[in-house]
Amino acid sequence: MTKGAYKARHPRNIPATYYKPIGQVLSRWIYTELYMMSIVWHFLGITNPKIGRLLTWGNNPVNKVKLFGSLLGRNEWVPDANDKTEIKQICTVADGLRAKRNRLAHGLWSQRQSEGKKFRLFYMPENENRILPGQKNSPIVTLKELRQWAKEMDTLNARLKRFHTKIGAPIP
């Protein structure tokens, strides 16, 4: 093994208390996507759900956040400055939470013997990191952090719903 390589075990099961907030983050993300896509349809004047789904549904989470942010590209799409500010802020928050969601959905839990019961979450989307994964690709994720991520996701969804209602978009 290469000197300084990360040595860990990968438990098949993590503590039961971790599963609830993980599930909350993952299941709440779909509501984030739903409201972002409905807002996109609204601002682009798409009233036919089949056309809206064709445009938005099959995209991965990265592209959905980018598509939502692309509303800012044309003044005629979102003419109101306050709406633009809200879209920009929501997009920033959503992108950060999307990254956390991706870690949970595609990551691998691990433990180092020297760290006791602490759990790390391996996530290596970049090719160069896959060769010699290290601690920067596997931060310790605590139960407190997982609960905070779930709370942040819930707060984002409430914000999206308020904005959705404010602009008069139809129920998704």
Secondary structure, DSSP 8 states (H G I E B T S, - for coil): --TT----B--S---HHHHHHHHHHHHHHHHHHHHHHHHHHHHHT---HHHHHHHHTTS-HHHHHHHHHGGGG-TTTS--HHHHHHHHHHHHHHHHHHHHHHHHHH-EEEB-GGGTT--EEE---SHHHHHS--GGGS-B--HHHHHHHHHHHHHHHHHHHHHHHHHT----
